[in-house]
């Protein structure tokens, strides 16, 4: 099949991004920052904030976000070099049909978060403005389809929204953090606060790393637009180390000072209710459009269609339905569980790219690719089992074991093939 871009391509869901469509580090950095500015990340930070002394908390957040940023940056580098997203990389790692496993896991996780964000926006708006409860469902439908407008437009729409929203959010967060530091009695006051809900260091790092690892695995949907591998690494680290780190820090500060981890509740406590509503709206929209865009890209590979815009609307409809049916309430534990099974996908992709393909993919739509890549699927199963049973940092264990398993199986298979070839020659 053709490696080239097809007529009417909608953000290249099944093709490498051509050089003419590549973006600057500022463009990608803004889009990725908008993605990582996410309310749920603050709750993870809040849980860490109440579990450690101030200095220990900062160290846990630093390590957790550095691990997450490094993981996403390696995948970002591969995406920039190849021009491919995670769904297309999975075709090499798991096979043409096998890649549908990762499409399902990643796509479902993203649409689950979309349902959660849609429901959260509607319910908090009703609560904070004193509207009648009867407004909740209509607002879910409004936000469910409204949030997908920028994703429907594509990368350009995500970028324009982030240009407006990210600077505004940074200013609002800076105001809130400065008030919180003052209310907490400065550095001396914060250092004196005693942990109220102790948590192990490994569990805390797992929480910080795991809450947004699904997003990190699919950040390739934007880093594939990078002009170079270096550009992708810088933009990814800015978003996943600095941006995600800032979100966890805000949550941790809020939990320490106000016993609240969500930025909206913190701003209400600080007397900034109107700004809190604006912050919530921008915060959720810049993540919601990215999650439904991720769903669309995975869906295009699963159903082998280039009609990304149609799949985007279908994804928004599914997410809205999940929100209206109230399924978001039980989705969170399931989505966090999936956080254990997502990192091994990234580990297999890394090993497949650097070990099997020696940093040079071919055509992702080639019929020559096997339907199932047994090495990739076996390595994924081993990595997932290791992550699920690990008492240590589960997502990190999943990545490392899956990558190591892939490399070992691949090298062993090559050695067996070489011995067979030599035996046949001897005959």
Order of alpha helices (4+ residues) and beta strands (2+ residues): alpha-alpha-alpha-alpha-alpha-alpha-alpha-alpha-alpha-alpha-alpha-alpha-alpha-alpha-alpha-alpha-alpha-alpha-alpha-alpha
